[in-house]
Every structure is written in structure tokens, then in C-alpha cells.
Amino acid sequence: MESDTDFFRIKYLSGTLQVERLHFGGNRVFKVLYPGNPVPLLITQAMKSGRTAFWTSIPEGRQQEAEEIGALIENYYNSFA
């Protein structure tokens, strides 16, 4: 079950990040805002061959953050299940 909230917060490393859920052409994209950093992280889930989902950054290049924060976003939504 998903929350109707488009904004939420998650704890990451030693701080709290604000996350905004966006929709583009039927795809969910998450905009992650770091305190004091004007450059947000945009992440989404994509499919590998074999139909395995993974988190990736848009544009590519921040893969480790995308995977770590994507897992926290999944935990956030699973807390409503």
C-alpha cells in the first residue's frame, strides 16, 4: 500500500533526506534533497535483462547512492504494508 504523500523523509548516513515522489510518463522518479546541497539526486527503478529491478540515478553516475537510498525508499513504502 502506498501513502498518498508526495513528500517524505528518510534517514541516511548521519542525516535526514527529503524525498519527493514524481511521476513522468507512468514512471516513478524520486527526487532526493540533501541538506545544504543544491544538487538533488534523481533515482528510479529500471529493469535488467531477466526482469530484475534495480535502482539507478538519472543521469547515470551516482549508482552507489541510488542503490543505498533506493533500498531506504523501499523500506519506507514497505512500512505501510
C-alpha positions in Angstrom: 0.0 0.0 0.0 1.4 3.4 -1.0 1.0 6.5 1.0 -0.8 9.5 -0.7 2.1 11.7 0.5 4.3 13.0 -2.3 7.0 14.2 0.2 8.6 12.1 3.0 11.9 12.0 4.9 14.4 9.1 5.3 17.5 8.8 7.5 20.7 8.3 5.5 24.2 8.1 7.0 24.3 10.8 9.7 21.4 13.0 8.4 17.9 13.2 7.1 17.0 13.5 3.5 13.8 14.9 2.0 12.3 12.7 -0.8 9.7 13.8 -3.3 7.9 11.3 -5.4 7.3 12.4 -9.0 5.6 10.8 -12.0 6.8 11.0 -15.5 5.1 9.2 -18.3 3.9 6.4 -16.0 7.3 6.1 -14.3 8.0 6.9 -10.7 11.1 9.1 -10.1 12.3 10.1 -6.7 14.0 13.5 -6.1 16.3 13.3 -3.1 17.3 16.5 -1.4 20.4 16.7 0.7 20.5 19.4 3.4 22.8 22.2 2.4 23.5 20.7 -1.1 21.7 22.3 -4.0 22.2 19.3 -6.3 19.4 16.8 -5.9 19.7 13.1 -6.6 17.1 11.7 -9.0 16.5 8.0 -8.9 14.2 5.4 -10.4 13.8 1.7 -10.7 14.8 0.1 -14.0 14.8 -3.5 -15.3 17.9 -5.6 -16.1 17.7 -8.3 -18.6 16.0 -11.2 -16.9 13.4 -8.8 -15.4 15.4 -7.9 -12.3 14.6 -4.5 -10.9 17.4 -2.2 -9.7 17.8 1.4 -8.6 19.6 3.8 -10.8 20.4 7.5 -10.9 19.3 10.0 -13.5 21.7 10.8 -15.1 24.0 7.9 -14.5 27.0 8.3 -12.3 25.7 8.2 -8.7 24.9 4.4 -8.7 26.0 3.7 -5.2 23.9 6.4 -3.7 20.9 5.3 -5.9 21.1 1.7 -4.7 21.5 2.7 -1.0 18.8 5.3 -1.0 16.5 3.2 -3.2 16.6 0.5 -0.6 15.6 3.0 2.1 12.7 4.2 -0.1 11.6 0.6 -0.5 11.7 0.2 3.3 9.7 3.3 3.8 6.9 2.1 1.5 7.0 -1.5 2.9 6.3 0.0 6.4 2.8 0.7 5.1 2.2 -2.9 4.1 
